Amino acid sequence: MKSVQEVYREKLRTPEEAVRIVKSGDWVDYAHCCSFPIALDEALAKRKDELTDVNVHNAISMGPVAVVEEDPDNEAFTYNLWHCSARDRKYIDQGKAFYVPMLFRNCGSYYLRGQAKVDVAMVTVTEMDRNGNFSYGLTNCCMQEMLDSADVIILEVNKTMPFIFGIANDHINIREEKVKYVVESPYEIYTVENPKVSESDRKIAANIFPYLRDEMTLQLGIGGTPNALGELIAESDLRDLGMHTELMSDGYLALYKAGKITNRMKADVNRRKGVFSICNGSRELYDFLDYNIDICSAGMDYVNDPAVISSIANFVSINSCISADLYGQVCAEAVGTRQISGTGGQLDFVTGAYRSPGGMAFITLKAARTDKNGVKHSNIKGRFTEGDIITTPRTQAPVIVTEYGAEDMNGLTTWERAEKLIGLADPDFREDLIREAEEQKVWRRSNKR
C-alpha cells in the first residue's frame, strides 16, 4: 500500500489545476469562516468567462471574496450566505450576494437531507499529520455533513490553521476517495481585529456582572460588550467557570489567561473541556488553541442543541441584538428588510439556558444609535413594523440589558413589559414610547412615568 505521503503527492495540484473540475451549473461549498479557501477562490474566479450558473455557499466571509469581486454582475457565480459578516451585508446591499434563512443548529441536516446541494467542496484544513489526517481546525460547525454530501472534495492546506481536537467529526484523511485534490495555500488564514470596548459596552457589562457567580458555564457572543464583560470577570474573584459556545472569540482568551475558565465543574457534560463550534479572532487566539487539549470543537447540531445546553447546570447565555419592542420581541439579524447577520443560535441558547438548573439568558443592546447623518434613533421601539425579522419571540424573551439596567421579561404582563423596557430606553425617547404604549393599550394609568 502506498504511504500517505505518496498519496498526498499524487493528489497535489496547483489551485488553477484543481478548480478545473468545476462545471457550469455546479454548487460549490466554501464551508464557513476561517475554512474559506482563499487560493481556490481566487483560481475559480479566474474562470468567470468560461462558466455560467455556478452557485457558491459560504458563511461569515472574513476577507474579500474573489468570485464576487471579479464577477460583480453575477454572470458566472451566485454567492449564497448562511450567515453574514460586515463584508457580506455590503455584498447583499449591492445585489452581489444572497442570504439563506436558516437555524444554525439545523444547517448540517440541510446537507444530509439533500436540501443544500454540494457538487464540489473546497475547504481549508491544517497540514497533514504522519497518519494522513487533516484537522478541520477552527471550523467544525456542519463541516462533516457538508463534506459527506459532496461529490468531490478539494483540500486547501494552510500551515497557519491551528490543529484543534474535536469531540467527533474533526478531521479528514488523505486516503478518502472523495478527496480528489490537495492544494497548498500561500496565504495566512484570516484574523479578526478585536472589537473596541465603548463606554456603553462597559455600562451594559456592569449591569450583567451582578448576576454572575462561581462555577457557571458561559456562552458569549462577539463584540465590545462580551469583551467588556470578559475584562470584568478577569479582574474579579469569580472562579471555576466553563465554556460552551457557538463561536469562540478573544473574549474567552482573556478568561483563560486569567485562570478563570477551568471547565472543572461541568460535571455532566464535557468535564474539563471548553467546547466551541466555530472560531475567529486574533493570531494570539489561534496560537493558544493549537494542539490545546483543554479545548475541543464540536458540530453545531451538538453545541447549539437546547437539550445539551440545558443539561449543563448554571448555564449563562449572553447575546446581543439590534433592537427590541415594547412586547419583548427581539430582532438580532436585520434592520427592516436589510440583512445584517443571521439567526445563528440565539434562540437555542435562550431556550437551553432557561431550562438549565440555575441558568439564565441575557440579550443586550445599546439603548440608542446615531445614523450617518447624525440623527439619533431609539433601539427600543414601540412595535416592529418595517419588516424587521424576529429572532427571539416575546414568549421567550429573557433578561434584556441596556446601559440603563437589566430587566427579566419572564412572566411579565404586556403593561409590565412596556414599563420595564421604557425604563431601559434612552431617556430622550421615553415619553414618545409611553405615548406609543398608550395607543397600543399596554400602558396602565398607574404605570411609572
Protein Blocks (a to p, Z undefined) as FASTA:
>chain_A
ZZfklmmmmmpccfklmmmmpcghiacdehjajlpcfklmmmmmmmmmmgghiacddehi
abdcfklmmmmnommbccddfbdcfklmmmmmnopaccddddfklmmmmmmnopaccfbd
cdddddddfkopacekjanklmmmmmmmpmbdcddddfkbccdddfbhpbccfklmklmb
ccddfbdcdddddddddfklmmmmmmmmmmpcehiacdddedjklmmmmmmmmmmmbehi
acddfbdcfklmmmmmnomanolmmmmgoghiacdfbdcddfklmmmmnopakbccddfk
lmmmmklmmmpghiacddddfbdcfkopacfkbghjbcfbbnklmlmmmmmmmmpghiac
dddddfbdcdfkopacdfbdfbdcehpacfbdfkloccdddfkbccdfehpafklmmmmm
mmmpcfklmmmmmmmmmmnopacfklcZZ
